[in-house]
Amino acid sequence: MFEKMFKLSDHHTTVRTEVMAGITTFMTMAYILAVNPSILGSTGMDPTAVLLATALASCLGTVCMAFMANLPFALSAGMGLNAFMAYTVVAGYGYSWQVALLAVFIEGLVFIVLSLTNVREAIFNAIPLTLKKGVSVGIGLFIAFIGLQNAGLSVDSSTLVTITSFTDNFHTAGICALLALVGLFITAVLYIHHVKGAILFGILATWIIGMLCQLTGLYVPDVEAGFYTLFPTFGMTDFTKLGLTFGQCFNVDFGTVGIINFIVVIFSFLFVDIFDTLGTLIGVATKAKMLDKDGKLPRIKPALLSDAIATSAGAILGTSTTTTFVESASGVAVGGRTGLTALVTGVLFLISTLFAPIFTAIPSFATAPALIMVGFLMVGTVSEIRFDLDNLTEAIPAYLAIISMPLFYSISEGISMGVISYVLLNLAAGKGKKVTPLMYVLAVLFILKYIFL
C-alpha cells in the first residue's frame, strides 16, 4: 500500500527508514508544543488551546505535504513568526490576538492564490543554484546555533554571545549544557558507525541520561527558573479548551483596527513567511538531493500549497503562521525521502493532542544535539560552491547568505542579503544579462522592505 501511494522504491527508501525519519522529525520538532503556547500565551491566549491548535495545524499541514507533494517535510507554527505576532503585533501595535490571527488567516489566503498562480514557484526557480546551496549551508549554521541556544551552551554576554559557565547553577543550567554535549557525542559516535536512526537514538539516550541525573540529584528541577522535571506525566488534554481560540480570528471589531497598519501587518507576515518557507524548502531539498539539474524542486507547487492551506487553517484553530520547518532536515538526514516520512510526523502530532504532557516533557537539551548534528550535515554543501576568482559574482552572494542567517537570526534575511548582493554584484561586473527579471524584482522588493518596514 505504502509503495503504491508514496513510490518508495523510486526514491530508494523503505517503510522502516521512512517511519524512523518521521519519528526523528517529530522528536526534533516536539519542542514547539511547549514553546508556542508559552509565546502566544503572553498575548492572553489560553496555553492549552494554543497547544491543541498547534498540534492540529501541524498535523493538517504535514499530512497535506505527504499526500499532495509526496515530500518528507513537516510543518508547524514557525518560530520567529510566533514571536512577531506576540511581541510586535499584539504587544507593540496594541492589537488583540484575534486581530493578529485574522491577519495570519488572510495571509494564508493570499498564499493559496500565489501558489495556484505559480508565483511562489517562479520565485523558487528564479534563485540561482549556487545561491540555493549557500542558503542550505546558512540554514545548517542557523539551526546549529538554535541547537547551541536550546542546549544552554550559547548564552548572552557583553560580546553578544559566549559559552555558558558550567559551574554556575550546575544542578540546573550547568548540568543541562553538559548533558547536551554528552548527547552530541553519543549522536556523533552513532552516526560515525552508520547506525540507522542515530539522531533519534541520540535524543532518547540524552533524555534517559537526564532522567538518571534527576534520580541521583545531579539535576534538580527549579520551576521558577524554567527547569522542569524530566519525567513525563501521564494524563489527557482538556479538548474543550480549543473552543477558546477556534474561529476567534473572525470575532474582530474592525472599528478598532487601522486599515493601513493592518495591511502592513499582513504584508509583514506574508513577506517573512514566503522567504522562510522558500529558504527551508531550498535548504532541505538541496541536502536531500531532490533538486533537478536546473536546481528546481519538481513538486514545489503542491508543497507550497500545503503550507498555505495549513497557515489559514491554523489561524482558524488558533495559532500563528504554520510553515515548513527546518527541523525536517533531521528526518531527511536519517533517510526520509517521501511523503511517508511526513505522514508519520503528522500522525504523531495528532497523537500528541492525547498525551501532550508526555511529548512536551522532552527537554530542549535532548533535542539540541540533533539540531547541531543536522547543522553539520547541511554545512557539507559548502564544498559544492566554487570560491575561485572566476565565480565571485556567484560565490560572494552565497557567502553573504550563509553568514546572515545565523548572525541575523533569520532565514529570510539571509535570502535577502543573497538576492540583493547577487543582483548588484553581477550588474557591477557587467553580467547583468544573466540575472533573471524576477531576481531584479525580488532585489527591489527587499530593498523597499528595509526602507519602509
Contacts in CASP RR format, 6 or more apart in sequence:
PFRMAT RR
TARGET T0000
AUTHOR 0000-0000-0000
METHOD contacts of the structure
MODEL  1
MFEKMFKLSDHHTTVRTEVMAGITTFMTMAYILAVNPSILGSTGMDPTAV
LLATALASCLGTVCMAFMANLPFALSAGMGLNAFMAYTVVAGYGYSWQVA
LLAVFIEGLVFIVLSLTNVREAIFNAIPLTLKKGVSVGIGLFIAFIGLQN
AGLSVDSSTLVTITSFTDNFHTAGICALLALVGLFITAVLYIHHVKGAIL
FGILATWIIGMLCQLTGLYVPDVEAGFYTLFPTFGMTDFTKLGLTFGQCF
NVDFGTVGIINFIVVIFSFLFVDIFDTLGTLIGVATKAKMLDKDGKLPRI
KPALLSDAIATSAGAILGTSTTTTFVESASGVAVGGRTGLTALVTGVLFL
ISTLFAPIFTAIPSFATAPALIMVGFLMVGTVSEIRFDLDNLTEAIPAYL
AIISMPLFYSISEGISMGVISYVLLNLAAGKGKKVTPLMYVLAVLFILKY
IFL
2 8 0 8 1.000
2 15 0 8 1.000
2 18 0 8 1.000
2 340 0 8 1.000
3 9 0 8 1.000
5 340 0 8 1.000
6 18 0 8 1.000
6 66 0 8 1.000
6 70 0 8 1.000
6 338 0 8 1.000
6 339 0 8 1.000
6 340 0 8 1.000
7 70 0 8 1.000
7 338 0 8 1.000
8 14 0 8 1.000
8 15 0 8 1.000
8 18 0 8 1.000
8 338 0 8 1.000
8 340 0 8 1.000
11 337 0 8 1.000
11 338 0 8 1.000
12 337 0 8 1.000
13 335 0 8 1.000
13 336 0 8 1.000
13 337 0 8 1.000
13 338 0 8 1.000
15 340 0 8 1.000
17 196 0 8 1.000
17 334 0 8 1.000
17 335 0 8 1.000
17 336 0 8 1.000
18 72 0 8 1.000
18 335 0 8 1.000
18 336 0 8 1.000
18 337 0 8 1.000
18 338 0 8 1.000
18 339 0 8 1.000
18 340 0 8 1.000
18 341 0 8 1.000
18 344 0 8 1.000
19 340 0 8 1.000
19 344 0 8 1.000
20 196 0 8 1.000
20 197 0 8 1.000
20 200 0 8 1.000
20 334 0 8 1.000
20 335 0 8 1.000
21 72 0 8 1.000
21 331 0 8 1.000
21 332 0 8 1.000
21 334 0 8 1.000
21 335 0 8 1.000
21 336 0 8 1.000
21 337 0 8 1.000
21 341 0 8 1.000
21 344 0 8 1.000
22 72 0 8 1.000
22 74 0 8 1.000
22 331 0 8 1.000
22 336 0 8 1.000
22 341 0 8 1.000
22 342 0 8 1.000
22 344 0 8 1.000
22 345 0 8 1.000
22 348 0 8 1.000
23 200 0 8 1.000
23 344 0 8 1.000
23 345 0 8 1.000
23 348 0 8 1.000
24 197 0 8 1.000
24 199 0 8 1.000
24 200 0 8 1.000
24 203 0 8 1.000
24 330 0 8 1.000
24 331 0 8 1.000
24 333 0 8 1.000
24 334 0 8 1.000
24 370 0 8 1.000
25 72 0 8 1.000
25 74 0 8 1.000
25 325 0 8 1.000
25 327 0 8 1.000
25 328 0 8 1.000
25 330 0 8 1.000
25 331 0 8 1.000
25 341 0 8 1.000
25 342 0 8 1.000
25 344 0 8 1.000
25 345 0 8 1.000
26 74 0 8 1.000
26 344 0 8 1.000
26 345 0 8 1.000
26 346 0 8 1.000
26 348 0 8 1.000
26 349 0 8 1.000
27 200 0 8 1.000
27 203 0 8 1.000
27 204 0 8 1.000
27 330 0 8 1.000
27 362 0 8 1.000
27 367 0 8 1.000
27 370 0 8 1.000
28 199 0 8 1.000
28 203 0 8 1.000
28 327 0 8 1.000
28 330 0 8 1.000
28 331 0 8 1.000
28 367 0 8 1.000
28 370 0 8 1.000
28 371 0 8 1.000
28 374 0 8 1.000
29 58 0 8 1.000
29 74 0 8 1.000
29 76 0 8 1.000
29 325 0 8 1.000
29 327 0 8 1.000
29 345 0 8 1.000
30 352 0 8 1.000
30 359 0 8 1.000
30 360 0 8 1.000
30 362 0 8 1.000
30 367 0 8 1.000
31 150 0 8 1.000
31 362 0 8 1.000
31 364 0 8 1.000
31 367 0 8 1.000
32 54 0 8 1.000
32 58 0 8 1.000
32 76 0 8 1.000
32 77 0 8 1.000
32 78 0 8 1.000
32 79 0 8 1.000
32 325 0 8 1.000
33 51 0 8 1.000
33 54 0 8 1.000
33 55 0 8 1.000
33 352 0 8 1.000
33 356 0 8 1.000
33 359 0 8 1.000
33 360 0 8 1.000
34 51 0 8 1.000
34 360 0 8 1.000
35 79 0 8 1.000
36 50 0 8 1.000
36 51 0 8 1.000
36 54 0 8 1.000
36 76 0 8 1.000
36 77 0 8 1.000
36 82 0 8 1.000
36 319 0 8 1.000
36 320 0 8 1.000
37 47 0 8 1.000
37 48 0 8 1.000
37 50 0 8 1.000
37 51 0 8 1.000
37 54 0 8 1.000
38 47 0 8 1.000
39 82 0 8 1.000
39 83 0 8 1.000
39 86 0 8 1.000
40 47 0 8 1.000
40 50 0 8 1.000
40 82 0 8 1.000
40 85 0 8 1.000
40 86 0 8 1.000
40 97 0 8 1.000
40 319 0 8 1.000
40 320 0 8 1.000
41 47 0 8 1.000
41 50 0 8 1.000
41 86 0 8 1.000
42 86 0 8 1.000
42 87 0 8 1.000
42 91 0 8 1.000
43 85 0 8 1.000
43 86 0 8 1.000
43 90 0 8 1.000
43 91 0 8 1.000
43 97 0 8 1.000
43 100 0 8 1.000
44 97 0 8 1.000
45 97 0 8 1.000
45 244 0 8 1.000
45 245 0 8 1.000
45 318 0 8 1.000
46 241 0 8 1.000
46 244 0 8 1.000
46 245 0 8 1.000
48 237 0 8 1.000
48 238 0 8 1.000
48 241 0 8 1.000
49 241 0 8 1.000
49 242 0 8 1.000
49 243 0 8 1.000
49 244 0 8 1.000
49 245 0 8 1.000
49 246 0 8 1.000
49 318 0 8 1.000
50 245 0 8 1.000
50 318 0 8 1.000
50 319 0 8 1.000
51 237 0 8 1.000
51 356 0 8 1.000
51 360 0 8 1.000
52 237 0 8 1.000
52 239 0 8 1.000
52 241 0 8 1.000
52 242 0 8 1.000
52 317 0 8 1.000
52 353 0 8 1.000
52 356 0 8 1.000
53 242 0 8 1.000
53 245 0 8 1.000
53 246 0 8 1.000
53 314 0 8 1.000
53 317 0 8 1.000
53 318 0 8 1.000
53 319 0 8 1.000
54 76 0 8 1.000
54 77 0 8 1.000
54 319 0 8 1.000
55 349 0 8 1.000
55 350 0 8 1.000
55 352 0 8 1.000
55 353 0 8 1.000
55 356 0 8 1.000
56 242 0 8 1.000
56 314 0 8 1.000
56 317 0 8 1.000
56 349 0 8 1.000
56 350 0 8 1.000
56 353 0 8 1.000
57 75 0 8 1.000
57 76 0 8 1.000
57 77 0 8 1.000
57 310 0 8 1.000
57 313 0 8 1.000
57 314 0 8 1.000
57 317 0 8 1.000
57 318 0 8 1.000
57 319 0 8 1.000
57 322 0 8 1.000
58 74 0 8 1.000
58 75 0 8 1.000
58 76 0 8 1.000
58 77 0 8 1.000
58 310 0 8 1.000
58 322 0 8 1.000
58 346 0 8 1.000
58 349 0 8 1.000
59 346 0 8 1.000
59 347 0 8 1.000
59 349 0 8 1.000
59 350 0 8 1.000
60 309 0 8 1.000
60 310 0 8 1.000
60 313 0 8 1.000
60 314 0 8 1.000
61 75 0 8 1.000
61 306 0 8 1.000
61 307 0 8 1.000
61 309 0 8 1.000
61 310 0 8 1.000
61 313 0 8 1.000
61 322 0 8 1.000
61 346 0 8 1.000
62 73 0 8 1.000
62 74 0 8 1.000
62 75 0 8 1.000
62 76 0 8 1.000
62 310 0 8 1.000
62 342 0 8 1.000
62 343 0 8 1.000
62 345 0 8 1.000
62 346 0 8 1.000
62 349 0 8 1.000
63 342 0 8 1.000
63 343 0 8 1.000
63 346 0 8 1.000
63 347 0 8 1.000
64 305 0 8 1.000
64 306 0 8 1.000
64 309 0 8 1.000
64 310 0 8 1.000
65 71 0 8 1.000
65 73 0 8 1.000
65 74 0 8 1.000
65 75 0 8 1.000
65 303 0 8 1.000
65 306 0 8 1.000
65 307 0 8 1.000
65 324 0 8 1.000
65 339 0 8 1.000
65 342 0 8 1.000
66 339 0 8 1.000
66 340 0 8 1.000
66 341 0 8 1.000
66 342 0 8 1.000
66 343 0 8 1.000
66 346 0 8 1.000
67 339 0 8 1.000
67 343 0 8 1.000
68 302 0 8 1.000
68 303 0 8 1.000
68 305 0 8 1.000
68 306 0 8 1.000
69 299 0 8 1.000
69 300 0 8 1.000
69 302 0 8 1.000
69 303 0 8 1.000
69 306 0 8 1.000
69 339 0 8 1.000
70 299 0 8 1.000
70 338 0 8 1.000
70 339 0 8 1.000
71 285 0 8 1.000
71 290 0 8 1.000
71 299 0 8 1.000
71 303 0 8 1.000
71 338 0 8 1.000
71 339 0 8 1.000
71 342 0 8 1.000
72 288 0 8 1.000
72 328 0 8 1.000
72 331 0 8 1.000
72 332 0 8 1.000
72 336 0 8 1.000
72 337 0 8 1.000
72 338 0 8 1.000
72 339 0 8 1.000
72 340 0 8 1.000
72 341 0 8 1.000
72 342 0 8 1.000
73 280 0 8 1.000
73 281 0 8 1.000
73 284 0 8 1.000
73 303 0 8 1.000
73 324 0 8 1.000
73 325 0 8 1.000
73 328 0 8 1.000
73 342 0 8 1.000
74 324 0 8 1.000
74 325 0 8 1.000
74 327 0 8 1.000
74 328 0 8 1.000
74 342 0 8 1.000
74 345 0 8 1.000
74 346 0 8 1.000
75 306 0 8 1.000
75 307 0 8 1.000
75 310 0 8 1.000
75 322 0 8 1.000
75 323 0 8 1.000
75 324 0 8 1.000
75 325 0 8 1.000
76 322 0 8 1.000
76 323 0 8 1.000
76 325 0 8 1.000
76 349 0 8 1.000
77 319 0 8 1.000
77 320 0 8 1.000
77 321 0 8 1.000
77 322 0 8 1.000
77 323 0 8 1.000
78 276 0 8 1.000
78 320 0 8 1.000
78 321 0 8 1.000
78 322 0 8 1.000
78 323 0 8 1.000
78 325 0 8 1.000
79 146 0 8 1.000
80 272 0 8 1.000
80 410 0 8 1.000
81 269 0 8 1.000
81 272 0 8 1.000
81 273 0 8 1.000
81 276 0 8 1.000
81 320 0 8 1.000
81 321 0 8 1.000
81 323 0 8 1.000
82 319 0 8 1.000
82 320 0 8 1.000
82 321 0 8 1.000
84 268 0 8 1.000
84 269 0 8 1.000
84 272 0 8 1.000
84 320 0 8 1.000
85 97 0 8 1.000
85 100 0 8 1.000
85 104 0 8 1.000
85 269 0 8 1.000
85 320 0 8 1.000
85 321 0 8 1.000
86 320 0 8 1.000
88 268 0 8 1.000
89 95 0 8 1.000
89 99 0 8 1.000
89 100 0 8 1.000
89 103 0 8 1.000
89 265 0 8 1.000
90 96 0 8 1.000
90 97 0 8 1.000
90 100 0 8 1.000
93 261 0 8 1.000
93 265 0 8 1.000
95 257 0 8 1.000
95 265 0 8 1.000
96 252 0 8 1.000
96 256 0 8 1.000
97 248 0 8 1.000
98 248 0 8 1.000
98 249 0 8 1.000
98 251 0 8 1.000
98 252 0 8 1.000
99 252 0 8 1.000
99 256 0 8 1.000
99 257 0 8 1.000
99 262 0 8 1.000
100 265 0 8 1.000
100 320 0 8 1.000
101 245 0 8 1.000
101 248 0 8 1.000
101 249 0 8 1.000
101 315 0 8 1.000
101 318 0 8 1.000
101 320 0 8 1.000
102 249 0 8 1.000
102 250 0 8 1.000
102 252 0 8 1.000
102 315 0 8 1.000
103 262 0 8 1.000
103 265 0 8 1.000
103 266 0 8 1.000
103 269 0 8 1.000
104 249 0 8 1.000
104 269 0 8 1.000
104 311 0 8 1.000
104 312 0 8 1.000
104 314 0 8 1.000
104 315 0 8 1.000
104 320 0 8 1.000
104 321 0 8 1.000
105 249 0 8 1.000
105 311 0 8 1.000
105 312 0 8 1.000
105 315 0 8 1.000
105 316 0 8 1.000
106 266 0 8 1.000
107 266 0 8 1.000
107 269 0 8 1.000
107 270 0 8 1.000
107 273 0 8 1.000
107 311 0 8 1.000
107 321 0 8 1.000
108 308 0 8 1.000
108 311 0 8 1.000
108 312 0 8 1.000
108 315 0 8 1.000
109 308 0 8 1.000
109 312 0 8 1.000
110 266 0 8 1.000
110 270 0 8 1.000
111 120 0 8 1.000
111 270 0 8 1.000
111 273 0 8 1.000
111 274 0 8 1.000
111 304 0 8 1.000
111 307 0 8 1.000
111 308 0 8 1.000
111 311 0 8 1.000
111 312 0 8 1.000
112 305 0 8 1.000
112 308 0 8 1.000
112 309 0 8 1.000
112 312 0 8 1.000
114 120 0 8 1.000
114 274 0 8 1.000
114 304 0 8 1.000
114 308 0 8 1.000
115 121 0 8 1.000
115 301 0 8 1.000
115 304 0 8 1.000
115 305 0 8 1.000
115 307 0 8 1.000
115 308 0 8 1.000
116 305 0 8 1.000
118 301 0 8 1.000
120 274 0 8 1.000
120 278 0 8 1.000
120 300 0 8 1.000
120 304 0 8 1.000
121 300 0 8 1.000
121 301 0 8 1.000
121 304 0 8 1.000
122 438 0 8 1.000
123 274 0 8 1.000
123 278 0 8 1.000
123 438 0 8 1.000
123 442 0 8 1.000
124 278 0 8 1.000
124 281 0 8 1.000
124 282 0 8 1.000
124 296 0 8 1.000
124 297 0 8 1.000
124 300 0 8 1.000
124 304 0 8 1.000
125 294 0 8 1.000
125 295 0 8 1.000
125 296 0 8 1.000
125 300 0 8 1.000
126 436 0 8 1.000
126 438 0 8 1.000
126 439 0 8 1.000
126 442 0 8 1.000
127 135 0 8 1.000
127 278 0 8 1.000
127 282 0 8 1.000
127 415 0 8 1.000
127 419 0 8 1.000
127 439 0 8 1.000
128 394 0 8 1.000
128 422 0 8 1.000
128 439 0 8 1.000
129 291 0 8 1.000
129 294 0 8 1.000
129 295 0 8 1.000
130 385 0 8 1.000
130 386 0 8 1.000
130 391 0 8 1.000
130 394 0 8 1.000
130 395 0 8 1.000
130 397 0 8 1.000
130 398 0 8 1.000
131 394 0 8 1.000
131 397 0 8 1.000
131 398 0 8 1.000
131 401 0 8 1.000
131 418 0 8 1.000
131 419 0 8 1.000
131 422 0 8 1.000
132 282 0 8 1.000
132 283 0 8 1.000
132 286 0 8 1.000
132 291 0 8 1.000
132 295 0 8 1.000
133 286 0 8 1.000
133 381 0 8 1.000
133 382 0 8 1.000
133 384 0 8 1.000
133 385 0 8 1.000
133 398 0 8 1.000
134 381 0 8 1.000
134 382 0 8 1.000
134 385 0 8 1.000
134 398 0 8 1.000
134 399 0 8 1.000
134 401 0 8 1.000
134 402 0 8 1.000
135 279 0 8 1.000
135 282 0 8 1.000
135 283 0 8 1.000
135 286 0 8 1.000
135 398 0 8 1.000
135 401 0 8 1.000
135 405 0 8 1.000
135 411 0 8 1.000
135 414 0 8 1.000
135 415 0 8 1.000
136 282 0 8 1.000
136 283 0 8 1.000
136 284 0 8 1.000
136 286 0 8 1.000
136 287 0 8 1.000
136 378 0 8 1.000
136 381 0 8 1.000
137 378 0 8 1.000
137 379 0 8 1.000
137 380 0 8 1.000
137 381 0 8 1.000
137 382 0 8 1.000
137 385 0 8 1.000
137 398 0 8 1.000
137 402 0 8 1.000
138 378 0 8 1.000
138 379 0 8 1.000
138 401 0 8 1.000
138 402 0 8 1.000
138 403 0 8 1.000
138 405 0 8 1.000
138 406 0 8 1.000
138 414 0 8 1.000
139 279 0 8 1.000
139 280 0 8 1.000
139 283 0 8 1.000
139 284 0 8 1.000
139 326 0 8 1.000
139 329 0 8 1.000
139 375 0 8 1.000
139 378 0 8 1.000
139 405 0 8 1.000
139 411 0 8 1.000
140 326 0 8 1.000
140 329 0 8 1.000
140 374 0 8 1.000
140 375 0 8 1.000
140 378 0 8 1.000
140 379 0 8 1.000
140 405 0 8 1.000
141 375 0 8 1.000
141 379 0 8 1.000
141 402 0 8 1.000
141 403 0 8 1.000
141 405 0 8 1.000
141 406 0 8 1.000
142 326 0 8 1.000
142 405 0 8 1.000
142 406 0 8 1.000
142 409 0 8 1.000
142 411 0 8 1.000
143 326 0 8 1.000
143 327 0 8 1.000
143 329 0 8 1.000
143 371 0 8 1.000
143 374 0 8 1.000
143 375 0 8 1.000
143 378 0 8 1.000
144 371 0 8 1.000
144 372 0 8 1.000
144 374 0 8 1.000
144 375 0 8 1.000
144 376 0 8 1.000
144 379 0 8 1.000
144 406 0 8 1.000
145 154 0 8 1.000
145 406 0 8 1.000
145 409 0 8 1.000
146 371 0 8 1.000
147 367 0 8 1.000
147 368 0 8 1.000
147 369 0 8 1.000
147 371 0 8 1.000
147 372 0 8 1.000
148 154 0 8 1.000
148 368 0 8 1.000
148 372 0 8 1.000
149 155 0 8 1.000
150 180 0 8 1.000
150 364 0 8 1.000
150 365 0 8 1.000
150 367 0 8 1.000
150 368 0 8 1.000
150 371 0 8 1.000
151 176 0 8 1.000
151 177 0 8 1.000
151 180 0 8 1.000
151 181 0 8 1.000
151 364 0 8 1.000
151 365 0 8 1.000
151 368 0 8 1.000
151 369 0 8 1.000
151 372 0 8 1.000
152 164 0 8 1.000
152 173 0 8 1.000
152 176 0 8 1.000
152 177 0 8 1.000
152 180 0 8 1.000
152 364 0 8 1.000
152 365 0 8 1.000
152 368 0 8 1.000
153 163 0 8 1.000
153 164 0 8 1.000
153 177 0 8 1.000
153 180 0 8 1.000
153 181 0 8 1.000
153 368 0 8 1.000
154 161 0 8 1.000
154 162 0 8 1.000
154 163 0 8 1.000
154 164 0 8 1.000
155 161 0 8 1.000
155 162 0 8 1.000
155 163 0 8 1.000
155 164 0 8 1.000
156 162 0 8 1.000
164 173 0 8 1.000
164 174 0 8 1.000
164 177 0 8 1.000
165 174 0 8 1.000
166 174 0 8 1.000
166 177 0 8 1.000
166 178 0 8 1.000
167 174 0 8 1.000
168 174 0 8 1.000
169 225 0 8 1.000
171 217 0 8 1.000
171 218 0 8 1.000
171 219 0 8 1.000
171 220 0 8 1.000
172 219 0 8 1.000
172 220 0 8 1.000
172 222 0 8 1.000
172 225 0 8 1.000
172 227 0 8 1.000
173 225 0 8 1.000
173 227 0 8 1.000
175 213 0 8 1.000
175 218 0 8 1.000
175 219 0 8 1.000
176 219 0 8 1.000
176 227 0 8 1.000
176 363 0 8 1.000
176 364 0 8 1.000
176 365 0 8 1.000
177 365 0 8 1.000
179 206 0 8 1.000
179 209 0 8 1.000
179 210 0 8 1.000
179 213 0 8 1.000
179 219 0 8 1.000
179 365 0 8 1.000
179 366 0 8 1.000
180 206 0 8 1.000
180 365 0 8 1.000
180 366 0 8 1.000
180 368 0 8 1.000
180 369 0 8 1.000
182 206 0 8 1.000
182 209 0 8 1.000
183 202 0 8 1.000
183 205 0 8 1.000
183 206 0 8 1.000
183 209 0 8 1.000
183 366 0 8 1.000
183 369 0 8 1.000
184 368 0 8 1.000
184 369 0 8 1.000
184 372 0 8 1.000
184 373 0 8 1.000
186 201 0 8 1.000
186 202 0 8 1.000
186 205 0 8 1.000
186 206 0 8 1.000
186 369 0 8 1.000
187 198 0 8 1.000
187 199 0 8 1.000
187 201 0 8 1.000
187 202 0 8 1.000
187 203 0 8 1.000
187 369 0 8 1.000
187 370 0 8 1.000
187 373 0 8 1.000
188 373 0 8 1.000
190 197 0 8 1.000
190 198 0 8 1.000
190 201 0 8 1.000
190 202 0 8 1.000
191 198 0 8 1.000
191 199 0 8 1.000
191 373 0 8 1.000
195 201 0 8 1.000
196 334 0 8 1.000
197 334 0 8 1.000
198 334 0 8 1.000
199 330 0 8 1.000
199 331 0 8 1.000
199 333 0 8 1.000
199 334 0 8 1.000
199 370 0 8 1.000
199 373 0 8 1.000
199 374 0 8 1.000
200 334 0 8 1.000
200 370 0 8 1.000
202 369 0 8 1.000
202 370 0 8 1.000
203 362 0 8 1.000
203 366 0 8 1.000
203 367 0 8 1.000
203 369 0 8 1.000
203 370 0 8 1.000
204 366 0 8 1.000
206 365 0 8 1.000
206 366 0 8 1.000
206 369 0 8 1.000
207 230 0 8 1.000
207 362 0 8 1.000
207 363 0 8 1.000
207 366 0 8 1.000
210 219 0 8 1.000
210 230 0 8 1.000
210 363 0 8 1.000
210 366 0 8 1.000
211 230 0 8 1.000
211 231 0 8 1.000
213 219 0 8 1.000
213 230 0 8 1.000
214 220 0 8 1.000
214 221 0 8 1.000
214 229 0 8 1.000
214 230 0 8 1.000
214 231 0 8 1.000
219 227 0 8 1.000
219 230 0 8 1.000
220 227 0 8 1.000
221 227 0 8 1.000
221 228 0 8 1.000
221 229 0 8 1.000
221 230 0 8 1.000
228 361 0 8 1.000
228 363 0 8 1.000
229 361 0 8 1.000
230 361 0 8 1.000
230 363 0 8 1.000
231 361 0 8 1.000
232 357 0 8 1.000
232 358 0 8 1.000
232 359 0 8 1.000
232 361 0 8 1.000
233 357 0 8 1.000
233 358 0 8 1.000
233 361 0 8 1.000
234 355 0 8 1.000
234 357 0 8 1.000
234 358 0 8 1.000
235 355 0 8 1.000
235 357 0 8 1.000
236 354 0 8 1.000
236 355 0 8 1.000
237 353 0 8 1.000
237 354 0 8 1.000
237 355 0 8 1.000
237 356 0 8 1.000
237 357 0 8 1.000
239 353 0 8 1.000
242 317 0 8 1.000
245 317 0 8 1.000
245 318 0 8 1.000
245 319 0 8 1.000
246 316 0 8 1.000
246 317 0 8 1.000
246 318 0 8 1.000
247 316 0 8 1.000
247 317 0 8 1.000
247 318 0 8 1.000
248 318 0 8 1.000
249 315 0 8 1.000
249 316 0 8 1.000
249 318 0 8 1.000
264 453 0 8 1.000
267 453 0 8 1.000
268 453 0 8 1.000
269 321 0 8 1.000
271 412 0 8 1.000
271 449 0 8 1.000
271 453 0 8 1.000
272 410 0 8 1.000
272 412 0 8 1.000
273 311 0 8 1.000
273 321 0 8 1.000
273 323 0 8 1.000
275 411 0 8 1.000
275 412 0 8 1.000
275 415 0 8 1.000
275 416 0 8 1.000
276 323 0 8 1.000
276 410 0 8 1.000
276 411 0 8 1.000
276 412 0 8 1.000
277 304 0 8 1.000
277 307 0 8 1.000
277 323 0 8 1.000
277 324 0 8 1.000
278 415 0 8 1.000
279 411 0 8 1.000
279 412 0 8 1.000
279 415 0 8 1.000
280 323 0 8 1.000
280 324 0 8 1.000
280 325 0 8 1.000
280 326 0 8 1.000
280 328 0 8 1.000
280 411 0 8 1.000
281 297 0 8 1.000
281 300 0 8 1.000
281 303 0 8 1.000
281 304 0 8 1.000
281 324 0 8 1.000
282 297 0 8 1.000
283 326 0 8 1.000
283 329 0 8 1.000
283 378 0 8 1.000
284 324 0 8 1.000
284 326 0 8 1.000
284 328 0 8 1.000
284 329 0 8 1.000
284 332 0 8 1.000
285 291 0 8 1.000
285 297 0 8 1.000
286 381 0 8 1.000
287 329 0 8 1.000
287 332 0 8 1.000
287 333 0 8 1.000
287 377 0 8 1.000
287 378 0 8 1.000
287 381 0 8 1.000
288 332 0 8 1.000
288 336 0 8 1.000
288 337 0 8 1.000
290 297 0 8 1.000
290 298 0 8 1.000
290 337 0 8 1.000
291 297 0 8 1.000
292 298 0 8 1.000
297 303 0 8 1.000
303 324 0 8 1.000
307 322 0 8 1.000
307 323 0 8 1.000
307 324 0 8 1.000
310 322 0 8 1.000
310 323 0 8 1.000
311 321 0 8 1.000
311 322 0 8 1.000
311 323 0 8 1.000
313 322 0 8 1.000
314 322 0 8 1.000
315 321 0 8 1.000
326 411 0 8 1.000
327 371 0 8 1.000
327 374 0 8 1.000
329 374 0 8 1.000
329 375 0 8 1.000
329 377 0 8 1.000
329 378 0 8 1.000
330 370 0 8 1.000
330 371 0 8 1.000
330 374 0 8 1.000
331 341 0 8 1.000
332 341 0 8 1.000
333 373 0 8 1.000
333 374 0 8 1.000
333 377 0 8 1.000
335 341 0 8 1.000
352 359 0 8 1.000
382 402 0 8 1.000
385 394 0 8 1.000
385 395 0 8 1.000
385 398 0 8 1.000
386 394 0 8 1.000
386 395 0 8 1.000
387 395 0 8 1.000
387 399 0 8 1.000
388 395 0 8 1.000
392 425 0 8 1.000
392 429 0 8 1.000
393 422 0 8 1.000
393 425 0 8 1.000
393 426 0 8 1.000
393 429 0 8 1.000
393 431 0 8 1.000
394 422 0 8 1.000
396 421 0 8 1.000
396 425 0 8 1.000
397 417 0 8 1.000
397 418 0 8 1.000
397 419 0 8 1.000
397 421 0 8 1.000
397 422 0 8 1.000
397 425 0 8 1.000
398 418 0 8 1.000
400 414 0 8 1.000
400 417 0 8 1.000
400 418 0 8 1.000
400 421 0 8 1.000
401 414 0 8 1.000
401 415 0 8 1.000
401 417 0 8 1.000
401 418 0 8 1.000
404 410 0 8 1.000
404 413 0 8 1.000
404 414 0 8 1.000
404 416 0 8 1.000
404 417 0 8 1.000
404 418 0 8 1.000
405 411 0 8 1.000
405 413 0 8 1.000
405 414 0 8 1.000
408 414 0 8 1.000
408 417 0 8 1.000
416 446 0 8 1.000
416 449 0 8 1.000
416 450 0 8 1.000
419 439 0 8 1.000
419 442 0 8 1.000
419 443 0 8 1.000
419 446 0 8 1.000
420 443 0 8 1.000
420 446 0 8 1.000
420 447 0 8 1.000
422 435 0 8 1.000
422 439 0 8 1.000
422 443 0 8 1.000
423 435 0 8 1.000
423 439 0 8 1.000
423 440 0 8 1.000
423 443 0 8 1.000
424 443 0 8 1.000
426 432 0 8 1.000
426 434 0 8 1.000
426 435 0 8 1.000
427 435 0 8 1.000
END
